[in-house]
Amino acid sequence: MDEREYEIMYRIEDGFWWYRGLHGWLRAELARARTGPVFAHLDAGCGTGRLLSLCDDHFTFGIDFSEHALAFTRRRGRFPLARASVTALPFCDGAFDAVTSADVLSEVGSPGDEAALAEFARVLKPGGRVILNLPAYAWLASRHDAAVNTRRRYRAGEVAALLAQAGFTVRTLTYRLCALLPPIALVRLAGRIRASAEAPRSDLEPAPRAIDALLSHYLQLENRILACGGRLPFGLSVSAVGEKAGAKFRL
């Protein structure tokens, strides 16, 4: 990812509607994965560290391949961090109860995403869970993807197949940001007409306060639907939870 994008992310991540919705969903799934008072969590591709700062009630470790990203994470607090690739994790087998990875496998692309999921399975305990968020639909690719180094976008079925190949049982598989797909698709497709004249640029821009609040409330509604077992048929993101084989007591 362009180093400038990490600077933008760090500046707006705490209050930006997209991140608030994503982190709300991730934290809810982490709570569902928790099985006892000692809970080890790896954020694989922690970026600028906002999720780590929200997970202060259990042991959380962060890795990222970008030293620039890790420098921003260190500004947020004293977290256990390592510079590493998701395809070669510096941890022993069965070290974690849960692994989160938000919009990271899309950066390594194929076959790197397969290697990363195999590594997630290796470092998870039996019964541990991997919690993924990934950009949806190849036809939505835009200058945003070029700016943030997105090499692959996914359909839900492709994510399910990758999880199964790595030995996970799919516990949750859904799209997210459902209502936003039509307007964003129009913007992205229209942008392709003039794409050759524009430099790569991400969509991470603060929205007016009223719009930000409206979008935040909408994503809170989506998260409540998903928490109740609902699933969304399409959207801007694919979100999934896979469970590693093996018995484990769950609260």
N, C-alpha and C positions, 0 to 999 in steps of 0.2 A: 504494500500500500504506500502511496505517496506520503512522505513525512508530514506534509502540510495537512493531510486529512486527520492525522492523529492530533494535531494542534486544535483543529476545529472540533473534533470529537471531545477532547478534554474540556474545551470551553463550554460546550452546550449540553454534554451528556446528562448532567444532573437534572436538567429541567425540560429536555426535549421530549415531546409527546411520544415519539417512536420508541425511544429508549425506556421511558417509564412503562409503556405497555409491555415491551419485551421482558424487562427485568421483573415486572409483576408476574408474568407467566413463568419465567425461569424459577423464581423464588417459590411459587406455589408448587411446582414440580419437585423442587428440592425438598420441600416440607413433606411431600408424599413419599419421597424416597428415603427419608430419615427413619431409622429403625431403632435408635437408642440414643443415650446421652453422648456417646462418642461417635462422631460422624465426620469422616474425612472426605473432602470435596476438592476436585481439581477443576479449575477453569482453564480449559485448553484453548489458548488464544485469547488472553485476558484483555488485550488492547490497552486502554488507558485506566483500567482497574475499577470502574464504577461498580460492577457486580461484586467484586471482592469486598468493597467497602460496605455493601449492603448485607453481607453474609458474616457478620461478626459474632453470631451465636454458635458457630462450629468451626472446626479447623479447615481452612481453605488455602490451597496452594495455587499460584498462578504461573503459567508459562506463556511466553510469546516469543516469536522468532525475531521481532524487532526490538532492538535495544532502545530505540527512540520511544516506542510505546511503553516499555518497562520504566523508563525515566519518568514518564507522566504518572504511572502507577505508584511509584515511590513517593510522589508528592501527596498522594491520598493517605498514606499511612505506612506502617512497617509490616508488610505482608511477606510471607515466604515466597520468593520468586526465583525463576530460573529462565535463562534464555535457551530455548529449545524449539525444535520443530514438532508439530503434532504427529509426524510420521516416525519420530524416534524419541520417545519420552524417556527422561532420565530417572525412572522410578522402577522399583522392583515389582514383580507380579503381585496382584491382589492388594495393592497399597490403598485403594480408595473405595468409598461407598458409592460415590457418584462422580460423573464427569459431565460438565457442561461445555458446550462448544457452539457459540453463536456466530453464524456467518463466517466461519473459518474454513471448513472443508471446501467451500466454493472457491476459496483462493488457491488451494493446492490443486484443485481439479482432479481429473481422472488420469492415472490410477492412484494418485496420491490420497484421494478420499478413502479408497479401499484400505490402503496401508494405515491411515490414521485411525479408522474404525477398528482395525485389528489391534492397534496399540491401545486404544481405549478399552477393548475387551481384555487385553492382557493385564492392565493395571487395575482393573476393577475386581473387587471381591465377588465370589459367587452370589448371585442375587442382586449385585450392584446395578445401577442404572446409568445409561448415557442419555443426556438431554440435549437435543439438537434444534437449532433454528437455521434455516437455509433459504436463500432467495428462490422464488418460484418462477417457472416458465422461461425457457430459452428465448422466446419471442419478445420478452420484456427487456432484453439487454439494451443498454443505453450508454451514454457517456459517463453516467454514474458508475457503471461497472468497470469502465476503463480506469477511472480515478481511484477506485478502491480495490482494483486488481481481482475482480470477480471473473473467474475462468469458466465457471459452470453454474447454470441454474437448473433447478430440479422440479420434477413432478413427484407427487406423493408416492406413486408406485415405484419410482426409481429409488427413493429413500428407503422404502420398505424392503426392496430387494437388497440394497447395500447392507442394511442392518441384519437381514437374515444371513447373508453371505458371511458376515463377521461373527455369526453365532448368537445374535440377540433375538429374543422374542419381542415383537412389537407390542407395546402396551398402550401407546397413544400415537395416532397419526392423523394430522389435521392441517388444513390451511389456516392462515391467520391474515388479518387485515382484509377481510372479505369485501366489505362495502367500498373500500378504497381502490379495488382493482379496476373497475371501469374508468374512473377519471384519470388514474395514473397511466393506464394503458393508452388512453387517448393522447396524453401529454408525451409519453415515451415514443409512440408511433409517429406522432407529428414531428417530434424532434429529429427523427431519422432523416427527414427531408433536408434539414440543414446541418446534419451531423458533420459532414465533411468540412464545414467552415468553422466548427467549434472545437475548442480544446477539451480534453477530458475534465469533467467537473462533477463533484458529488452533489447529491440532493440534500446534504446536511446544512440546512439554513433555518434559522429561527423563524417560526410563524408568528403572526400577530397574536396577541394574548388570547383574544376570544376564540380564534381558530385553534390554537394550541389546546385550550381548555376543552373545546368541543371534541377534538380528536382524542384527547386523553380520556374523556368520559366514554367515548365509543369503545376504546380498547379495554377499558375496565369492564364494560358490558360483555365484550368478547371473552375476556378472561373468566368472567363468572359463568358464562355458557360452557366453556371448556372445563372448568372446575366441576361442573355438574355432570360431566360425561358427554356433553354435546360435541359435535364435530362440524366444521365448516367446509363446504364443498369446493371452494376456490378462494384464492387470495394472493397477496403479494409475497407471502412467506410460507414455507412448509415447516411445520414443527412436529417433532417426533420424540418419543421416549422408548428406548429399548432396554430390556432386562437381560443380564447375563445369566446363563443357565446355572443352577445350583440352588440348594435350599438355603433360605435365610428367613429368620423370624421377622415378621413385620407387625408394627403396632397397629 
